[in-house]
Amino acid sequence: MVRGWVFSARSGRTARGMGILLYSAVLGLSFLPQAAHAALEPGVSTPESFLFLQDIQQAARDLDYAGIVTYTQDGSTQAINVVHMVDGTGERERLELLDGTPREYLRHNDEVLCLVPERKLIVVEKRRPDRFPAILLGSVDNLPTYYSASVIDEVQRIAGRECRVYELHPKDTLRYGYRFCADVANSLLLQAETLNANGDVINQIAFANIAYGSRMPMSGLESAFNTDGWRTLNAYMEDIDLVSEGWAIPYPNGFEPVTQVVRSMRATRKVVQLVMSDGLAAISVFIEPVTNHGSYMKEDHGSSRGSMNLYRTQVAEYWVTATGEVPLSTLRDLAANVEYVPFNKKN
């Protein structure tokens, strides 16, 4: 999981390596009673140990805030300016990339506008608002089966704020571990780190500075670009049932389907995407005809960057690409066991 920001000139969630945007933002308030926190003991994991994730999730949706977030992976760091506010219509936010190619993302609840200034283009699509500092893709009920959780008996400081440290350790080799630091005052997630099997940090996303307040000017949500005359492209996405299409895709232990859609990558190219999650970690499986890529993709391929891994293989006349913040071995086993048996729809 740390579902942070990975940006590309092309639009799309979860496929680094396929040019698909991963973005995030939100802060929040805690509504769980303080007794829930008091029940946590350093180094001891109980079902109640996972309740802090609900605090963080609620916080990610309810707070007004502005700050700079840094995303660090493989020694490179990207900075993003974030403004998030809540009004009578729901969540609103603006993300501005401060490094590299200029990009801006404007979100109202689940609708996101991606501004591409060099092409004078606005891409409109629907996205789930579940990125950092929101972290959950589902209920916490099953997480104790696959992770152990503990709170560290030491308060740290991130972005000038005191934060409480929590750790999640996987009980198998299918997923990574995590270290979270949540604001003591309001449960906002200030820093999230992904840990490999050795406990090394392989991905970090954190606030460098943060300001809270309900009196922040709405002008902070306005685009820095004059978009008069820009072209608008509505990204096509349609629900699909992969089983009825003849696909048998194995789910790693603890993972369940979240979405199954067909995405329009270009006018003549459509890609099927399945998103699965154990509640924290997410995997995307992309399926598209081999003919979409001509003849240059011929062999099974695996690649890694920080916590993000990708594995591609050919199944029948299709490329199947599994990608996500889980170990490469998890993706390889998943992709290697995908089967395709097309039905005769005339019968």
N, C-alpha and C positions, 0 to 999 in steps of 0.2 A: 504494500500500500504505500509509500507516501504519495498520494495523488496530487502532485504539484503541477507546475507549469512546464510543459515542453512544447515549444511553438514551432510552427512551420508555415511556409507560404501557402500551403494547401490546408484546407479545412477538414476537420472531421472529428473520438475520444480514445483512445487507448492505444493507438498504433504508432508509437515511435517507430521509425523505419518504414512506415507506410504513409508518412506525411500527415498524420492526424493529430489535431490539436488536443493537448491536455491543459486545462486551465483550472484555477480555483480562486476562492476568496470568501471570507465571512468571519465575523467575530460573534461574541455572545455573552449571555448571562447564564448563571447556574440556577436551576430551580429545584434540584434535589436537596433534601435536608442535610445539614452539616453532619448529622449522625452517620450518614452513609460514608463520609470520608473518615470519620472517627473510627469506623469499624475496620479500616485498613491498617494492617500491621506490616512494618517493614519486612520484606522477604517472604510474607505469607500470602498464598493465593487461595481465595474463596470465590464463590459466585458473586458475592458483593464487590469483589475487587474490580469487577468490570463495569460497575455503575458509573465510574468517572467518565467513561466514554459517552454516556448519555448526557452528562453535564456538558462535555465538550461539543457534542452535536447540537444541543439546544443553543449553546452559546454562539455557535457558528452562524446561526440563523437570525438572532434577535438583536445584536448589538450594532450601534453606529460606531464606525471607526475609520481611521485613515493611517497609512503607514507604508514603509518600504519593506518588501519581502525579498529575501535572497534564496535562490535555489542552487545548491552546490552538489555537483556530481562529477566524478572522475577528474577532480582538480580544477574544474571550470565553474564559474559562478555567474549567474544571471540575476539581475535586479529588476523588480517589478514594483511600480507604484500602484497602490491599492486604495480605493475608496469604497466603503460599503455603508449603505443606509437602509433603514426600514421605514416605510410609510404605510398609509392605509391600503395600498395596493399590493404590498408584499416587499420583497427584497429588491434592491437596486444596487448595482456596483459597476465600477469602472476599473479596468486593469490597463496599465500602460507599460510596455516594455521599455526599459531604460538603456538596454544594451543591444547592439546589433541592429538588424533591420527593424524600422519602426512598425509597431503593431499596437492596436488598441482594441479592447474587448468591452462592450457595454452589455450588461445583463439586467433583465427584468424578470425575476423568478426563473423560469426555465427557458426563456428565450434569450439568445445571445447574438449580438451583432459583432462580427469580426471586421475591423476596418483595415483595408490593405491600401495604403496611400499611393504606392508606386504604380498601382493598377487602377486607382480611383474606383475601388470596388468595395461593396459592403456585402458580406456573406451572412445570411440569416439562417439560424438553425435552432433546434430544441436540444437542450442539454439538462441533465440532472445536476442540481446545485449541490454536489457532494464532494467538492475538492477542498483542499486545505484552506482554512483550518477545520472544516468539517471532515470527518474521517470515516463515518459508517456508511456502508452500502446495504445494511440490513439490521436485523435485531441482534442484540448482544447475547441472546439466550444460548446459542450454540457455541459461542467463543470459548467457554471454559473447557470444552471437549478437545480443542485444538491448540489452545494457548494456556500458559500459566501467567498470572499477573501479580505484580507487586508494586508497592509504593516505596520510593527511596526516602530514607529518614534524613533528608537534607534539602532545605529550600535553596534553589538557585536563582540567578538573575539573568533574564533575557530581555533585551531592549529596554533596560531600565526598570523592569517589573519583576517582582518576586514570583517565582513559579514552582509548582510542586512536580516532582519527577516520578513518572510511572514507567514500568517496563513490562513488555509482553514477550514471552519466550515461547517459540513453537514447540509442540510435543512430537513433531515428526520433521522430515526433511523436505516436505512439500512447500513450505512457506518460510518467510523471513521473520525475524523478530523486530520489535519496535521499541523506541524510547521516546516518550512524550513529556513535554514540560508545559503545564497548564497554569495560567494566571491564577494565583491564590485568591484574588479578589472576585473574579467573575468566571473562571473556568475557560476563558479563551485559550485555545492552543497557540502558544507562542513559538514552539519549536517541535519538530517531529524528525526523528532519525530512523532510518532503516538499518537493521543490523544483520550481518551474515552469520553463518554457523559458528564463526570464531568470535563473534561479538564485535567485529569491526564495523564502523559506520561506513556504509556504502552510498548513502544518500541523505541529504539534510535540507530541510526547508524551514526557514525561520524569519521572524520579524526582526529587522535591524532597528526599527523605531516604530512606535505605535502611539496613537492618540485616540482616546475614546470621547464620546459626547454626543448628545442628541441635538446640540445647537450648531453642528458643523453645517456650513452653507451648502445648499443643493447644487451650487455651481461646480462643486468638486466632482459631480457626476457628468458634467458636460464634456463632450469630445474636444480634444485639442485641434481637430482638423475641421476645415470648412468643407463639408461633404456635398455642397451644391453641385449638381451635375454628375455625381458619381452613379455608377451602375449598381443595382441591387440584385443579388442572386439568392434565391431561396433554395437552400440545400434540401434535396429530396430524401425522405426517409420513410419507409413503410414497414409495418410489422410483418413478420414471416414466421411460419412454423417449420423448423428445419427437419423434424421427424417426418412430417407429411411430404417433404421434398426428397426423402430418401437418405438423410444424413443420420448416422449414429455416432455421436460425439461423447466420449467418456468424460465424466466429471471427476477431477481429483477429489479425494476424500474430503468432505466438508464443504465443497463448492456447490453452489446451486445457481441456476440460470437467473439473470436479472433482466436482460433484454435480448431480443432476436429481431434484427431489422435488416432491410436492404438499403444501402446508402448509394447515392449517385455521386461518384467521384468526379466524373466529367460527363458531357452529354452522351457519350457512347460507352461509358464504363460504369458498371454497377457492381458493388461489392456487398456480400452478405457479412454481417457482423453479429457474433454472439458474445455477450458479456456475461461472465459468471463470477461469483464472489463467495468467499467464506464469511462475509460481513465486514472484513477489513481489506484483505488482499483481493485484487481483481485481475482477471485474465480476459483478454479478448481473443476470439478466434475469427479470422477473416477468410472468406472463401470467394475465389473468383476464377473464371476460366483461364486456363493456361494461355489461350490465344490473346488475352489482354496484354501480355508482355512479350509477344513475339517468341523468339527462340533464345533470348539471352539468359533466362532463368532455367537452368537445366539440372541442378543438383540440390540435394537437401542442404540446408544452410542454417547455422546457428550463430548468434552474435550477442554480445553483452555490452552494456554501458552502465556502470554503476549498479543500481538495483534493477534496472530495466533490461529484460532479456527478450530475445525473439528467436523462434525456430520455425522454419518453413519446410514443407515437404509436399510432394505431389501425390494426390489421391484421385485416381481415375484421370479425368481431363481437367482437373482443378488444382490450383495452388491452395494449400491450407497453411495459413500463417497464425501461429499462436504467440501472443506477446503479453507481457505483464510484469509486475514487480514481484515475481516469484523466481526461485532458482531455475536455471536453464534446464536442468534434468526434469523438472515438473512439466515444462512446456514440451520437451522432446518426447516424453512418455505419452503425453496427451495427443500430440499430433501424429505420432507413430501408430496410434490405435484408432484413429478416425476411419470410419468406413462409409462408403457411398454405394447404395443400391437403389437406383432410380426405379420408381414405380411406373407401371404402364397405365397412364392416366386415361387411356381409352376404355379400360375395362371397368 
